């Protein structure tokens, strides 16, 4: 992927997460790595959420009038560690400007509101509300590709990895985003308990409770092979600097920014968003290019696993 295309992808993610530029940066980096691999149907997006990340990774795009925040109705629950994005009020369909180059056969998630958002993308042939901690509700050897970035959120990643192996056909692949064992070294807010820091607890706001496991390369390779997988490819991403910035970012201010921007008229919002994005691109594109050239072991893995038999 050329530098121009990489920058375009960053801008596309920033368009939908302009009030959380640190998250747009993370997503753009992950999208570039994932887009190197073919999503062969039938395919499953395990933990698809609202589908926007995978939609953009597949080449989709939205007009400037659409982003994560237009569906947020109540920001007051943010400090109660609730997902303020778990709501659905407005369809994304009319805002799609570029259709993705492929689709997923299934999108699975446990949050119905997010699935309803995903349905409007016309990117998933089927959507399924389901708890991925349980045995996956699919026949053996049903899929050729499974993508997931939620394995570390689940109660028993080894069990779920075995389930992914079961539902993959021979020759099928699993693309998995997994936190590296050094993730907590780069993200200080996750250590709020050991440091007994109220400031770090507030900045972390429940994130540490949702990340149940991290994995060294050796550990995850061993776990994958025990299940039956072969590791066909692997890469690190998210440098210490990128994660330092992401760990704090604008997250704590985001409820107030969302509330403020959702009070604007459509024209006011559009104009401010354009100005905001141009300034942000000047600031984060150099960091993005540094990340693309980074050779340091990052805080996340992308594993590509193959089921050979």
Residue pairs with C-beta under 8 A, 6 or more apart in sequence:
1 9
1 32
1 35
3 289
6 28
6 32
6 288
6 289
6 292
7 281
7 285
7 288
9 28
9 31
9 32
9 56
10 24
10 25
10 28
10 281
10 284
10 285
10 288
11 277
11 281
12 28
12 56
12 61
12 62
13 24
13 25
13 27
13 28
13 31
13 56
14 21
14 24
14 28
14 277
14 280
14 281
14 284
15 61
15 62
15 64
15 66
15 67
15 277
16 24
16 52
16 56
16 62
16 66
16 67
16 68
17 23
17 24
17 27
17 67
17 68
18 24
18 67
18 273
18 276
18 277
18 280
19 67
19 68
19 69
19 250
19 254
19 257
19 258
19 261
20 68
20 249
20 250
20 251
20 254
21 249
21 250
21 280
21 283
21 284
22 245
22 246
22 248
22 249
22 250
22 251
23 246
23 249
24 284
25 242
25 245
25 246
25 284
25 287
25 288
25 291
26 238
26 242
26 246
27 53
27 56
28 288
29 237
29 238
29 242
29 288
29 291
29 292
30 53
30 57
30 149
30 177
30 237
30 300
30 302
31 53
31 56
31 57
32 292
33 235
33 237
33 302
34 57
34 147
34 175
34 177
34 302
35 57
35 58
37 173
37 175
37 233
37 304
38 145
39 58
39 102
39 104
39 145
39 147
40 144
40 145
40 172
40 173
41 102
41 103
41 105
41 144
41 145
42 105
42 106
42 142
42 143
42 144
42 145
43 104
43 105
43 106
43 143
43 144
43 145
43 146
43 147
44 104
44 105
44 106
44 107
44 108
44 138
44 143
44 145
44 146
44 147
44 167
45 51
45 54
45 104
45 106
45 107
45 108
45 124
45 147
45 148
46 108
46 132
46 136
46 146
46 147
46 148
46 150
46 164
47 108
47 109
47 132
47 148
47 149
47 150
47 153
48 54
48 104
48 107
48 108
48 109
48 114
48 115
48 118
48 124
48 127
49 109
49 111
49 114
49 118
50 68
50 85
50 114
50 117
50 118
51 107
51 114
51 117
51 118
51 121
51 123
51 124
52 68
52 92
52 117
52 121
53 149
54 104
54 107
54 123
54 147
55 100
55 121
55 123
56 100
58 100
58 101
58 102
58 103
58 123
59 98
59 99
59 100
59 101
59 102
60 96
60 98
60 99
60 100
60 121
60 123
61 96
61 97
61 98
62 92
62 95
62 96
62 97
63 95
63 96
63 97
64 270
64 273
64 274
65 95
65 266
65 269
65 270
66 92
66 95
67 273
68 85
69 258
69 261
69 262
70 89
70 90
70 262
71 85
71 87
71 88
71 89
71 90
71 117
72 84
72 85
72 87
72 258
72 262
73 87
73 89
74 84
74 87
75 84
75 254
75 255
75 256
75 258
75 259
76 255
77 84
78 84
78 205
78 254
78 255
79 205
79 255
81 205
81 206
81 209
83 111
84 255
84 258
85 114
86 111
86 113
86 114
87 113
88 113
88 114
88 116
88 117
91 120
92 117
92 120
92 121
93 120
93 121
93 122
96 121
100 123
103 122
103 123
103 124
103 125
104 123
104 124
104 125
104 147
105 124
105 125
105 126
105 143
106 124
106 125
106 126
106 127
106 128
106 138
106 143
107 115
107 118
107 123
107 124
107 126
107 127
107 128
108 127
108 128
108 129
108 130
108 132
108 136
109 115
109 118
109 127
109 128
109 129
109 130
110 129
110 130
110 131
110 132
111 129
112 129
115 127
115 128
115 129
118 124
118 127
119 127
128 137
130 136
130 137
132 150
132 154
132 160
133 154
133 155
133 156
133 160
135 163
136 160
136 163
136 164
136 166
136 167
138 167
139 167
140 166
140 167
141 166
141 167
141 168
141 169
141 170
141 172
142 167
142 169
143 167
143 168
143 169
143 172
144 168
144 169
144 171
144 172
144 173
145 172
145 173
145 174
145 175
146 164
146 167
146 168
146 172
146 173
146 174
146 175
147 174
147 175
147 176
148 164
148 174
148 175
148 176
148 177
149 176
149 177
151 157
151 160
151 161
151 176
151 178
152 178
152 179
152 211
152 212
152 213
152 214
152 215
153 210
153 211
153 212
154 160
154 212
155 212
157 212
157 213
157 223
158 223
158 226
158 227
161 223
161 224
161 227
161 229
162 227
164 174
165 174
165 227
165 228
165 229
165 307
168 174
168 307
169 307
170 307
170 308
170 309
171 306
171 307
171 308
172 306
172 307
173 232
173 304
173 305
173 306
173 307
174 229
174 303
174 304
174 305
174 307
175 302
175 303
175 304
176 301
176 302
176 303
176 304
176 305
177 300
177 301
177 302
178 214
178 215
178 220
178 300
178 301
178 302
178 303
179 211
179 213
179 214
179 215
179 299
179 300
179 301
180 214
180 215
180 216
180 217
180 236
180 297
180 298
180 299
180 300
180 301
181 214
181 215
181 216
181 219
182 214
182 297
182 299
183 190
183 211
183 214
183 243
183 299
183 300
184 190
184 191
184 214
185 240
185 299
186 238
186 240
186 243
186 244
186 247
186 299
187 243
187 244
187 246
187 247
187 299
188 200
188 244
188 247
189 200
189 201
189 203
189 204
189 207
189 208
189 247
189 248
190 204
190 207
190 208
190 211
190 247
191 200
192 198
192 200
192 201
192 203
192 204
192 208
193 201
193 208
202 252
203 247
203 248
203 251
203 252
205 251
205 252
215 223
215 301
217 234
217 301
220 301
220 303
221 231
224 230
224 231
224 303
224 305
225 231
228 307
228 309
229 305
229 306
229 307
230 305
230 306
230 307
230 308
231 303
231 304
231 305
231 306
232 304
232 305
232 306
233 302
233 303
233 304
234 301
234 302
234 303
234 304
235 301
235 302
236 296
236 297
236 298
236 300
236 301
236 302
237 291
237 294
237 298
237 300
237 301
237 302
238 246
238 291
238 298
238 299
238 300
239 290
239 291
239 294
239 296
239 298
239 299
240 296
240 299
241 287
241 290
242 287
242 291
242 298
243 299
245 287
250 257
261 269
261 272
261 273
262 269
264 272
